[in-house]
Amino acid sequence: MFCKGAFYLLKEKTVNRQDYAAKRELKKQNRLDAGLISGRFPEVSGMVIHMTYSQKVLNPILMERTINICPDSYAYFNMECMTKSCSNGGFDLTSIIADMVKKHTKSAKGEINCKGEVGVAASGHAFVLYEISIQYKK
Ligand SMILES: [Zn+2]
């Protein structure tokens, strides 16, 4: 499996300034706290996460990412919201993935809405559609 080893090293279709800034934000975060996949989820041999980010505003950003996770990747699955004025927002797949591993679920799909606040705009200003597939060691 092609594996890049970190959540923020991504294949990106659409790149713009906000996207770049968001990526830098991600890098700044302390992923060390999360530990490695091999430590946190030793039964996992690999993982592929596909995400589509969208904003429910004028000029929606549509961004797709496919992320390949290895046992030596960080178990860090939190993506920053790319809405500039959003505070305390973001998309955290950690609990979804932890739950999948617990149940040995091989694939899951869903949507996460950003719960951050952006002044006058209502919450739900941005959302991520995700598809996760996990391979397990026997
Ligand atoms: Zn947000």
Boltz pocket constraint, residues with backbone or C-beta under 6 A from the ligand:
constraints:
  - pocket:
      binder: B
      contacts: [[A, 81], [A, 82], [A, 83], [A, 86], [A, 87], [A, 89], [A, 90], [A, 114], [A, 115], [A, 116], [A, 117], [A, 125], [A, 126]]
      max_distance: 6.0
